[in-house]
Amino acid sequence: MSMINSPDREPITNIMHKPTSINSKTIIYAIPIFWKINLNEFFLYHIKMFVFSFLSLISVAYAFSPVVKENVLIRGSTAPLPDFDPIGFSENKDIAYLREAELKHGRWGMVGAASIPLIESYTHRPAIYEFQDLSDAKQVLLTGLIAAAEFQFMLNGWKNPWIKEFALKDDYQPGDLGFKLWEKSMGKEEMMDKELNNGRLAMIAFLGMLSQELVTNLPLFP
């Protein structure tokens, strides 16, 4: 009691009855409480809208004007950013050539993004080093299979490099290994869009997995 009523301290009754005023500190301290109630979803929604608006703005900064061949079906321009090419990368270029590169990298990205967690579920160590741990014979065999697939792409869709280098045949459908599956499938346009979008996401996922394991030297789920 002596401590409470000491002359150096203000009586509790005076503090309790002292009128309070709203100042900057009060607002700052109240922000976390208000955030939990309302601002979380509010700001998340507006951040998404800002990102989409910004990307849409830069996507129309350049005209999407690639070279499109008559006998080639080009897909991949999907919502929410159709014809997205903010730096004019495809301007006056053969879109089939660019789509061929995107499909090839997307397919490898899907293989990599699926194989890393699958391998690590058995080995429980970083999968990015598994190839170098294979025997020489297995490395040569795997590399040979990849080279054979690439050579099949070249024979099927590329012009003779002695005539014109780095050019696709006029009737070549990007990504086609020669099976003509895109001609036989129902809803082929939708399936092409799905493959491209899954490949784009897989490339980002694979890059993230690779970076994480290079930095941590641990598997994805240690």
C-alpha positions in Angstrom: 0.0 0.0 0.0 2.8 2.4 0.7 4.2 1.9 -2.8 0.9 2.6 -4.4 0.3 5.8 -2.4 3.9 7.0 -2.5 4.3 10.7 -3.5 6.4 9.7 -6.5 3.5 7.8 -8.1 0.2 9.2 -9.4 -2.8 7.7 -7.5 -4.5 4.9 -9.4 -7.8 6.6 -9.1 -6.5 9.6 -11.0 -5.1 7.5 -13.8 -8.3 5.5 -14.2 -10.5 8.7 -14.4 -8.1 10.6 -16.6 -9.7 11.3 -20.0 -8.0 9.4 -22.9 -7.3 11.0 -26.3 -6.8 9.3 -29.7 -3.4 10.1 -31.1 -0.9 8.5 -33.5 0.3 6.0 -31.0 -3.2 4.8 -30.3 -3.9 4.3 -34.0 -0.6 2.4 -34.5 -1.2 0.1 -31.5 -4.8 -0.6 -32.8 -3.7 -1.5 -36.3 -2.9 -5.1 -35.6 -6.3 -5.7 -33.9 -8.1 -4.0 -36.8 -6.0 -6.0 -39.3 -7.0 -9.3 -37.9 -10.7 -8.3 -38.2 -10.9 -6.7 -41.6 -7.7 -5.7 -43.3 -6.3 -9.1 -44.1 -8.7 -10.1 -46.8 -9.2 -6.5 -47.8 -5.5 -5.9 -48.6 -5.0 -9.3 -50.2 -7.8 -8.7 -52.6 -6.5 -5.2 -53.6 -2.9 -6.5 -53.9 -4.1 -9.1 -56.4 -6.1 -6.5 -58.3 -3.0 -4.3 -58.4 -0.8 -7.0 -59.7 -3.2 -8.1 -62.4 -3.8 -4.4 -63.4 -0.1 -3.7 -63.6 0.7 -6.8 -65.7 -2.3 -6.0 -68.0 -0.9 -2.5 -68.4 2.6 -3.6 -69.4 1.2 -6.4 -71.6 -0.4 -3.8 -74.0 2.7 -1.6 -74.0 3.8 -3.4 -77.1 1.7 -4.7 -79.9 1.6 -8.5 -80.0 2.6 -9.0 -83.7 4.4 -12.3 -84.3 4.6 -14.1 -87.6 1.9 -16.8 -87.7 1.9 -19.5 -90.3 -1.4 -20.6 -91.9 -1.0 -24.4 -91.4 0.1 -24.1 -87.7 -2.2 -24.1 -84.7 -0.9 -21.7 -82.1 -2.3 -21.8 -78.6 -1.2 -20.5 -75.2 -2.7 -17.0 -75.0 -4.9 -17.4 -72.0 -6.6 -15.3 -69.4 -6.0 -13.2 -67.4 -3.1 -12.0 -69.6 -3.8 -12.8 -73.2 -1.1 -11.9 -75.8 1.3 -11.2 -72.9 4.5 -9.9 -74.3 5.5 -6.7 -72.4 9.0 -6.3 -74.0 8.0 -7.2 -77.6 10.0 -10.4 -77.6 7.9 -12.0 -80.3 7.6 -9.0 -82.6 8.1 -10.0 -86.2 9.3 -13.4 -85.1 8.0 -16.9 -86.0 5.6 -17.7 -83.2 5.9 -21.4 -84.0 9.6 -21.3 -83.3 9.0 -19.6 -79.9 6.2 -22.0 -79.1 8.4 -25.0 -79.9 11.0 -23.7 -77.4 8.4 -23.0 -74.7 6.8 -26.5 -75.1 10.1 -28.2 -75.0 11.2 -26.4 -71.8 7.8 -26.8 -70.3 7.8 -30.5 -70.8 11.3 -30.8 -69.2 10.1 -28.6 -66.4 7.2 -31.0 -65.7 9.5 -34.0 -65.8 11.9 -32.3 -63.4 9.2 -30.9 -61.0 7.6 -34.4 -60.8 10.8 -36.4 -60.6 12.6 -34.5 -57.8 10.0 -35.1 -55.0 9.4 -38.7 -56.3 13.1 -39.6 -56.2 13.6 -38.0 -52.8 10.7 -39.9 -51.3 12.9 -43.0 -51.8 16.4 -41.7 -51.3 15.8 -39.0 -48.6 18.6 -36.8 -50.0 18.8 -34.0 -52.6 17.8 -35.3 -56.0 19.7 -32.7 -57.9 22.9 -34.8 -57.4 21.4 -38.1 -58.5 22.6 -38.0 -62.1 26.2 -37.5 -61.2 26.0 -40.5 -58.8 24.9 -42.8 -61.6 27.4 -45.1 -63.3 29.1 -44.1 -66.5 27.0 -46.6 -68.5 23.7 -45.3 -67.1 24.7 -41.6 -67.8 25.6 -42.5 -71.4 22.4 -44.4 -71.8 20.2 -41.6 -70.4 22.1 -38.9 -72.4 21.7 -41.0 -75.5 17.9 -41.3 -75.1 17.6 -37.5 -74.7 19.8 -36.9 -77.7 17.6 -39.4 -79.7 14.5 -37.5 -78.8 16.1 -34.2 -79.7 17.2 -35.6 -83.1 13.7 -36.8 -83.7 12.4 -33.3 -83.2 15.0 -32.0 -85.7 14.1 -34.6 -88.4 10.4 -34.0 -87.9 10.1 -30.3 -87.8 13.3 -28.4 -88.6 14.5 -27.3 -92.0 17.9 -28.4 -93.4 20.4 -26.2 -91.5 22.5 -25.9 -94.6 19.6 -24.2 -96.3 18.3 -22.1 -93.4 19.5 -22.5 -89.9 17.2 -22.4 -86.8 14.0 -22.5 -88.9 11.0 -24.7 -88.6 9.2 -26.3 -91.5 6.1 -24.4 -92.7 3.7 -27.3 -91.9 5.3 -28.4 -88.6 3.1 -28.2 -85.5 5.2 -27.1 -82.5 5.8 -29.9 -80.0 4.7 -32.7 -82.4 7.0 -35.8 -82.3 5.3 -37.3 -85.4 2.4 -39.0 -83.8 -0.1 -36.2 -84.9 -1.9 -36.5 -81.5 -3.0 -32.9 -81.7 -5.0 -33.7 -84.8 -6.8 -36.7 -83.3 -7.7 -35.3 -79.8 -11.1 -33.9 -78.9 -10.9 -30.3 -77.6 -7.4 -30.0 -78.8 -7.2 -26.2 -78.3 -8.1 -26.6 -74.6 -5.6 -29.4 -74.2 -2.8 -27.4 -75.8 -3.5 -24.5 -73.4 -3.5 -26.8 -70.5 -0.1 -28.3 -71.5 1.4 -24.9 -71.9 0.1 -23.5 -68.6 1.2 -26.6 -66.7 4.6 -26.4 -68.3 4.9 -22.7 -67.4 4.1 -23.5 -63.8 6.4 -26.5 -63.8 9.3 -24.4 -65.0 8.8 -22.0 -62.1 8.4 -24.9 -59.6 11.5 -26.7 -60.9 13.6 -23.5 -60.7 12.4 -23.0 -57.1 13.2 -26.6 -56.1 16.7 -26.4 -57.7 17.5 -23.1 -56.0 16.3 -24.4 -52.6 18.4 -27.5 -52.7 21.5 -25.7 -54.0 21.2 -23.2 -51.1 20.2 -25.6 -48.3 21.9 -28.8 -49.6 18.9 -30.6 -48.2 16.0 -32.4 -49.8 12.7 -30.5 -50.3 11.1 -32.2 -47.2 13.9 -33.0 -44.8 
